[in-house]
């Protein structure tokens, strides 16, 4: 369950990052409220997940997934250009996150099976 919470929190990170960009310097009320709510929920999720997942791993997964989703969304809606190199590098982030998930199982820490 901590990994599900962490991934949901990472999705919320992408939401708040996107809302921050749309808020025009926090001057537009709806994106600003979306930013603040998603930011708070994302931080709570990271905090809850880090009670069971080592913070270094949790933070790397949270930022990696959040960043990859933010860029993917920006490409999808036309706010950012796409290239083969960018897609390859985003795939590398996803592979690294998956690697962290499964390497963590080999240790005897709190996220071991």
Secondary structure by P-SEA (a helix, b strand, c coil): caaaaaaaaaaaaaaaaaaaaacccccccaaaaaaaaaaaaaaaaaaaaaacccaaaaaaaaaaaaaaaaaaaaaaaccccccaaaaaaaaaaaaaaaaaaaaaaaccccccc
